[in-house]
């Protein structure tokens, strides 16, 4: 987490353009490219589509490794569904 709030960490790993990483399969990443090398060092790539899931934070979106940032407690980006 490197001192970042949990919401920011989820935002970062959900971002499609991070080099060398496949993003989390969240709804805005309905089509995700997967890149890699097989055991023979042959490069491959393929597209994965529509395998998404909504991420919910139960608790504080501002939870950090060393404390709590209450300034983003009202952010509803990853709010759980209400019944």
N, C-alpha and C positions, 0 to 999 in steps of 0.2 A: 504494500500500500504506500510505502515511502512517504508517510505523513499526509496523504491525500484522503478526502472523505470517500466513503464507500460508493456514493453516487457517481463521483468523478471517476473512480476506478472502473465501474461498470460502463460508463460512457466511453472511456478509453478503449476497453477491450471489445466494445460493440462497433467501433469505427472501422469501416471497411478498408480504408487506405493505409493502415499501419503496415509497414513493410515487413514481410517475413512472418506474418501472423494471420491465421484465419480468424475472422471476427466471431463473436458470439452469435448464434443463430437467433437473433431477435427479429421482430416483425419488419423493421425497415431494411433488413438484410435478406430479402426473399430469394435473391440469387447471389450465391457466394462462390467465388473461384477458389479452388483448392490446388495448391502447388506442392511438389515434393520430388523426392528421388526414391527409386525402388532399391532393393538390396544390391542391384548390379550397377548402381549409380546412374541409371537412366532417368532422365527428367520426365515428369508427367504433370498434367493438369487436367482438371475437369470441373464442371459446374454442378453445384448442389442447389436445388431449388425447393422452396416451400416447406422446409423443415425448420419451422420457427416456433418460438415459444416466448410468451411475455415474461419478463423478469419483474418480480415484485420485491420490494424491500419491506420487511416487517420490522418496524422499529425506526431508528433515526437514519435518514439518508446522509446526515453529516457525521456519522460515526467514523472516527479515525483511529489509527493504531495507538495514538497517545492522547486521545481525548474526544471531544465532541464539538463540532461546528454547528451551533444552533441556527446560524443565519440561513441554512438551506432546509430547515425542518419543514417548511411549508411547500417545498418543491414536490409536486405530485407526479413527476415523470415515471417513477416506478412504484406508484401507489397500488396496493392490492385492490382487487375488485371488491365492491361493497355488495352485500346481499340484501 
